[in-house]
Amino acid sequence: MTGISTFAYLPLAALVLGVFAGFVAAHWLGLRALFWLIGLTSVVALVLIVRLAGVGAGEEERAFGPFVWLTGGVLPFLFAAIMGGVGGRSLAARAGR
């Protein structure tokens, strides 16, 4: 996890996966599934934020993992899921679902 590829590929993979998950949830599974996806992702983000808040002085190395996953994985996934959900709902409305 400490390699440079973590910083390069994690946000990109999270964005692609988030758009796909949001689109599928909104277009084929419905609005309720999209809200569950957004809610569960927000809970994961909240857990990581609480872990970051619990890091004390002199323990900065312990904050590296949660910070990378929060900023490089969870937040891009959440943003992309919302945007994919908007696109999925739009296409579902056009299709008459």
N, CA, C and O atoms as a DFTB+ gen file, in Angstrom:
388 C
 N C O
     1  1       0.815      -1.198       0.000
     2  2       0.000       0.000       0.000
     3  2       0.855       1.256       0.000
     4  3       0.340       2.352      -0.222
     5  1       2.114       1.118       0.238
     6  2       2.945       2.307       0.307
     7  2       3.574       2.653      -1.025
     8  3       4.353       3.603      -1.109
     9  1       3.256       1.908      -2.065
    10  2       3.834       2.187      -3.374
    11  2       3.187       3.381      -4.044
    12  3       2.112       3.831      -3.649
    13  1       3.851       3.877      -5.047
    14  2       3.348       5.030      -5.787
    15  2       2.096       4.654      -6.576
    16  3       1.278       5.522      -6.884
    17  1       1.938       3.385      -6.904
    18  2       0.753       2.982      -7.662
    19  2      -0.529       3.182      -6.861
    20  3      -1.599       3.372      -7.439
    21  1      -0.426       3.140      -5.531
    22  2      -1.600       3.409      -4.692
    23  2      -2.118       4.815      -4.942
    24  3      -3.325       5.024      -5.071
    25  1      -1.224       5.762      -5.009
    26  2      -1.636       7.146      -5.218
    27  2      -2.093       7.393      -6.642
    28  3      -2.921       8.272      -6.883
    29  1      -1.571       6.639      -7.580
    30  2      -1.908       6.874      -8.976
    31  2      -3.193       6.164      -9.399
    32  3      -4.018       6.747     -10.102
    33  1      -3.366       4.921      -8.981
    34  2      -4.466       4.125      -9.510
    35  2      -5.681       4.035      -8.601
    36  3      -6.779       3.769      -9.091
    37  1      -5.533       4.243      -7.310
    38  2      -6.673       4.119      -6.407
    39  2      -7.771       5.130      -6.715
    40  3      -8.931       4.729      -6.806
    41  1      -7.474       6.422      -6.880
    42  2      -8.560       7.362      -7.205
    43  2      -9.205       7.078      -8.564
    44  3     -10.419       7.208      -8.718
    45  1      -8.401       6.695      -9.534
    46  2      -8.946       6.391     -10.863
    47  2      -9.847       5.168     -10.807
    48  3     -10.935       5.172     -11.383
    49  1      -9.410       4.137     -10.129
    50  2     -10.230       2.932     -10.000
    51  2     -11.503       3.214      -9.214
    52  3     -12.566       2.689      -9.544
    53  1     -11.402       4.045      -8.171
    54  2     -12.581       4.386      -7.379
    55  2     -13.586       5.186      -8.207
    56  3     -14.793       4.979      -8.079
    57  1     -13.108       6.087      -9.044
    58  2     -14.011       6.853      -9.900
    59  2     -14.732       5.951     -10.900
    60  3     -15.947       6.057     -11.068
    61  1     -14.001       5.082     -11.551
    62  2     -14.615       4.193     -12.544
    63  2     -15.607       3.255     -11.875
    64  3     -16.723       3.082     -12.367
    65  1     -15.218       2.651     -10.766
    66  2     -16.109       1.750     -10.050
    67  2     -17.336       2.482      -9.510
    68  3     -18.441       1.941      -9.533
    69  1     -17.146       3.703      -9.028
    70  2     -18.259       4.488      -8.507
    71  2     -19.266       4.864      -9.575
    72  3     -20.472       4.789      -9.343
    73  1     -18.790       5.266     -10.734
    74  2     -19.707       5.602     -11.829
    75  2     -20.492       4.367     -12.239
    76  3     -21.703       4.441     -12.448
    77  1     -19.818       3.245     -12.355
    78  2     -20.505       2.012     -12.738
    79  2     -21.521       1.594     -11.680
    80  3     -22.654       1.245     -12.012
    81  1     -21.124       1.628     -10.413
    82  2     -22.036       1.225      -9.335
    83  2     -23.230       2.168      -9.230
    84  3     -24.360       1.711      -9.064
    85  1     -22.999       3.469      -9.323
    86  2     -24.095       4.428      -9.264
    87  2     -25.045       4.292     -10.435
    88  3     -26.263       4.377     -10.272
    89  1     -24.488       4.080     -11.617
    90  2     -25.332       3.917     -12.805
    91  2     -26.192       2.669     -12.702
    92  3     -27.390       2.707     -12.983
    93  1     -25.580       1.562     -12.298
    94  2     -26.330       0.304     -12.175
    95  2     -27.397       0.425     -11.087
    96  3     -28.534      -0.006     -11.276
    97  1     -27.027       1.009      -9.958
    98  2     -27.977       1.135      -8.856
    99  2     -29.165       2.003      -9.239
   100  3     -30.303       1.681      -8.897
   101  1     -28.918       3.089      -9.937
   102  2     -30.007       4.008     -10.268
   103  2     -30.817       3.541     -11.476
   104  3     -32.040       3.676     -11.493
   105  1     -30.151       3.004     -12.465
   106  2     -30.851       2.665     -13.711
   107  2     -31.640       1.363     -13.588
   108  3     -32.807       1.307     -13.977
   109  1     -31.023       0.335     -13.058
   110  2     -31.685      -0.965     -13.040
   111  2     -32.265      -1.349     -11.677
   112  3     -33.273      -2.053     -11.627
   113  1     -31.672      -0.916     -10.596
   114  2     -32.150      -1.331      -9.280
   115  2     -33.113      -0.337      -8.648
   116  3     -33.931      -0.722      -7.811
   117  1     -33.034       0.922      -9.028
   118  2     -33.968       1.921      -8.518
   119  2     -33.320       2.927      -7.586
   120  3     -32.157       2.811      -7.202
   121  1     -34.116       3.908      -7.246
   122  2     -33.642       5.009      -6.422
   123  2     -33.283       4.556      -5.007
   124  3     -32.342       5.073      -4.403
   125  1     -34.023       3.605      -4.492
   126  2     -33.747       3.116      -3.138
   127  2     -32.351       2.475      -3.050
   128  3     -31.630       2.681      -2.074
   129  1     -31.984       1.707      -4.064
   130  2     -30.656       1.091      -4.094
   131  2     -29.563       2.152      -4.183
   132  3     -28.504       2.009      -3.573
   133  1     -29.819       3.210      -4.939
   134  2     -28.848       4.296      -5.031
   135  2     -28.657       4.964      -3.677
   136  3     -27.530       5.268      -3.284
   137  1     -29.754       5.194      -2.964
   138  2     -29.637       5.793      -1.630
   139  2     -28.890       4.878      -0.667
   140  3     -28.121       5.357       0.167
   141  1     -29.104       3.570      -0.769
   142  2     -28.359       2.626       0.072
   143  2     -26.870       2.678      -0.258
   144  3     -26.033       2.661       0.644
   145  1     -26.543       2.742      -1.533
   146  2     -25.143       2.815      -1.946
   147  2     -24.479       4.074      -1.405
   148  3     -23.373       4.017      -0.868
   149  1     -25.151       5.203      -1.544
   150  2     -24.607       6.459      -1.045
   151  2     -24.506       6.436       0.479
   152  3     -23.516       6.907       1.040
   153  1     -25.512       5.899       1.147
   154  2     -25.504       5.837       2.606
   155  2     -24.400       4.950       3.146
   156  3     -23.712       5.329       4.094
   157  1     -24.219       3.782       2.564
   158  2     -23.162       2.881       3.036
   159  2     -21.775       3.449       2.775
   160  3     -20.873       3.287       3.596
   161  1     -21.603       4.107       1.647
   162  2     -20.328       4.750       1.364
   163  2     -20.064       5.891       2.350
   164  3     -18.927       6.096       2.775
   165  1     -21.098       6.618       2.706
   166  2     -20.951       7.696       3.693
   167  2     -20.595       7.146       5.064
   168  3     -19.830       7.769       5.799
   169  1     -21.139       5.992       5.418
   170  2     -20.794       5.373       6.704
   171  2     -19.322       4.968       6.713
   172  3     -18.637       5.171       7.716
   173  1     -18.828       4.406       5.626
   174  2     -17.407       4.056       5.535
   175  2     -16.548       5.308       5.666
   176  3     -15.528       5.293       6.355
   177  1     -16.956       6.394       5.007
   178  2     -16.212       7.650       5.117
   179  2     -16.223       8.166       6.549
   180  3     -15.207       8.659       7.041
   181  1     -17.346       8.056       7.208
   182  2     -17.438       8.511       8.594
   183  2     -16.535       7.695       9.517
   184  3     -15.905       8.249      10.418
   185  1     -16.471       6.392       9.298
   186  2     -15.578       5.547      10.099
   187  2     -14.125       5.957       9.896
   188  3     -13.361       6.035      10.858
   189  1     -13.743       6.217       8.661
   190  2     -12.370       6.652       8.398
   191  2     -12.082       8.017       9.008
   192  3     -10.975       8.255       9.491
   193  1     -13.056       8.911       8.993
   194  2     -12.876      10.231       9.607
   195  2     -12.711      10.101      11.113
   196  3     -11.894      10.800      11.713
   197  1     -13.482       9.211      11.726
   198  2     -13.352       8.997      13.172
   199  2     -11.986       8.401      13.497
   200  3     -11.371       8.774      14.496
   201  1     -11.506       7.478      12.663
   202  2     -10.167       6.936      12.888
   203  2      -9.104       8.017      12.762
   204  3      -8.135       8.028      13.521
   205  1      -9.281       8.917      11.817
   206  2      -8.324      10.016      11.663
   207  2      -8.387      10.972      12.843
   208  3      -7.363      11.503      13.272
   209  1      -9.582      11.192      13.367
   210  2      -9.719      12.093      14.511
   211  2      -9.102      11.495      15.772
   212  3      -8.730      12.230      16.686
   213  1      -8.991      10.176      15.828
   214  2      -8.423       9.524      17.001
   215  2      -6.911       9.465      17.021
   216  3      -6.331       8.965      17.985
   217  1      -6.263       9.956      15.993
   218  2      -4.801       9.938      15.948
   219  2      -4.274      11.064      16.825
   220  3      -4.628      12.232      16.658
   221  1      -3.429      10.683      17.751
   222  2      -2.885      11.670      18.676
   223  2      -1.575      12.261      18.192
   224  3      -1.066      11.917      17.125
   225  1      -1.055      13.141      18.990
   226  2       0.222      13.785      18.663
   227  2       1.334      12.738      18.713
   228  3       1.392      11.928      19.638
   229  1       2.195      12.761      17.736
   230  2       3.290      11.813      17.656
   231  2       2.922      10.499      16.985
   232  3       3.785       9.636      16.830
   233  1       1.688      10.321      16.588
   234  2       1.237       9.088      15.940
   235  2       0.826       9.342      14.488
   236  3      -0.096       8.704      13.979
   237  1       1.494      10.251      13.842
   238  2       1.090      10.647      12.497
   239  2       1.203       9.513      11.490
   240  3       0.458       9.487      10.510
   241  1       2.108       8.588      11.708
   242  2       2.251       7.474      10.777
   243  2       1.012       6.586      10.776
   244  3       0.702       5.951       9.768
   245  1       0.312       6.542      11.892
   246  2      -0.903       5.731      11.982
   247  2      -2.043       6.326      11.151
   248  3      -2.992       5.618      10.811
   249  1      -1.961       7.601      10.826
   250  2      -3.018       8.269      10.067
   251  2      -2.865       8.104       8.560
   252  3      -3.764       8.478       7.806
   253  1      -1.750       7.553       8.111
   254  2      -1.488       7.475       6.675
   255  2      -2.501       6.589       5.952
   256  3      -3.066       7.001       4.939
   257  1      -2.732       5.398       6.451
   258  2      -3.646       4.465       5.793
   259  2      -5.068       4.995       5.667
   260  3      -5.609       5.027       4.562
   261  1      -5.696       5.417       6.782
   262  2      -7.055       5.950       6.658
   263  2      -7.142       7.192       5.773
   264  3      -8.136       7.386       5.073
   265  1      -6.114       8.027       5.801
   266  2      -6.130       9.226       4.972
   267  2      -6.090       8.871       3.488
   268  3      -6.817       9.455       2.684
   269  1      -5.235       7.910       3.128
   270  2      -5.134       7.503       1.730
   271  2      -6.452       6.886       1.264
   272  3      -6.931       7.195       0.173
   273  1      -7.037       6.017       2.085
   274  2      -8.292       5.381       1.681
   275  2      -9.447       6.370       1.628
   276  3     -10.334       6.249       0.782
   277  1      -9.440       7.348       2.525
   278  2     -10.522       8.338       2.512
   279  2     -10.426       9.242       1.296
   280  3     -11.403       9.404       0.564
   281  1      -9.262       9.832       1.075
   282  2      -9.125      10.795      -0.018
   283  2      -8.912      10.149      -1.375
   284  3      -9.251      10.744      -2.398
   285  1      -8.360       8.949      -1.406
   286  2      -8.076       8.310      -2.678
   287  2      -9.088       7.272      -3.094
   288  3      -9.136       6.898      -4.266
   289  1      -9.898       6.796      -2.171
   290  2     -10.829       5.734      -2.504
   291  2     -12.274       6.052      -2.226
   292  3     -13.111       5.984      -3.127
   293  1     -12.582       6.399      -0.987
   294  2     -13.981       6.530      -0.585
   295  2     -14.613       7.808      -1.133
   296  3     -15.717       7.757      -1.674
   297  1     -13.952       8.930      -1.009
   298  2     -14.552      10.181      -1.484
   299  2     -14.701      10.234      -3.008
   300  3     -15.739      10.687      -3.490
   301  1     -13.699       9.785      -3.792
   302  2     -13.953       9.722      -5.244
   303  2     -15.068       8.740      -5.604
   304  3     -15.850       9.003      -6.517
   305  1     -15.146       7.607      -4.891
   306  2     -16.220       6.653      -5.141
   307  2     -17.576       7.280      -4.837
   308  3     -18.525       7.110      -5.602
   309  1     -17.671       7.999      -3.729
   310  2     -18.936       8.634      -3.354
   311  2     -19.361       9.666      -4.389
   312  3     -20.520       9.690      -4.802
   313  1     -18.443      10.511      -4.807
   314  2     -18.749      11.511      -5.827
   315  2     -19.180      10.851      -7.135
   316  3     -20.160      11.267      -7.753
   317  1     -18.448       9.826      -7.550
   318  2     -18.768       9.169      -8.810
   319  2     -20.077       8.399      -8.729
   320  3     -20.810       8.325      -9.715
   321  1     -20.383       7.824      -7.567
   322  2     -21.654       7.115      -7.418
   323  2     -22.830       8.074      -7.524
   324  3     -23.860       7.738      -8.109
   325  1     -22.678       9.257      -6.963
   326  2     -23.740      10.264      -7.075
   327  2     -23.907      10.691      -8.534
   328  3     -25.028      10.768      -9.037
   329  1     -22.797      10.967      -9.207
   330  2     -22.879      11.383     -10.609
   331  2     -23.388      10.250     -11.503
   332  3     -24.188      10.494     -12.407
   333  1     -22.939       9.026     -11.266
   334  2     -23.450       7.882     -12.026
   335  2     -24.925       7.647     -11.749
   336  3     -25.675       7.251     -12.640
   337  1     -25.337       7.891     -10.517
   338  2     -26.751       7.758     -10.160
   339  2     -27.616       8.775     -10.864
   340  3     -28.723       8.462     -11.300
   341  1     -27.116       9.991     -10.978
   342  2     -27.866      11.026     -11.698
   343  2     -28.014      10.625     -13.168
   344  3     -29.095      10.748     -13.744
   345  1     -26.931      10.150     -13.763
   346  2     -27.011       9.703     -15.149
   347  2     -27.922       8.500     -15.318
   348  3     -28.686       8.423     -16.280
   349  1     -27.842       7.566     -14.391
   350  2     -28.694       6.380     -14.457
   351  2     -30.157       6.705     -14.298
   352  3     -30.996       6.137     -14.997
   353  1     -30.483       7.617     -13.381
   354  2     -31.884       8.037     -13.202
   355  2     -32.389       8.779     -14.430
   356  3     -33.546       8.625     -14.821
   357  1     -31.535       9.576     -15.032
   358  2     -31.931      10.301     -16.239
   359  2     -32.248       9.342     -17.381
   360  3     -33.259       9.491     -18.067
   361  1     -31.378       8.361     -17.575
   362  2     -31.640       7.396     -18.639
   363  2     -32.824       6.497     -18.324
   364  3     -33.550       6.091     -19.231
   365  1     -33.027       6.184     -17.060
   366  2     -34.202       5.380     -16.690
   367  2     -35.487       6.161     -16.939
   368  3     -36.488       5.583     -17.363
   369  1     -35.471       7.467     -16.680
   370  2     -36.657       8.293     -16.937
   371  2     -36.936       8.382     -18.443
   372  3     -38.095       8.378     -18.856
   373  1     -35.908       8.461     -19.244
   374  2     -36.090       8.501     -20.696
   375  2     -36.614       7.175     -21.241
   376  3     -37.357       7.136     -22.222
   377  1     -36.212       6.097     -20.583
   378  2     -36.661       4.777     -21.020
   379  2     -38.066       4.448     -20.513
   380  3     -38.668       3.458     -20.930
   381  1     -38.581       5.284     -19.613
   382  2     -39.926       5.082     -19.100
   383  2     -40.008       4.097     -17.956
   384  3     -41.055       3.485     -17.746
   385  1     -38.941       3.932     -17.219
   386  2     -38.942       2.984     -16.091
   387  2     -39.327       3.667     -14.826
   388  3     -39.382       3.032     -13.773
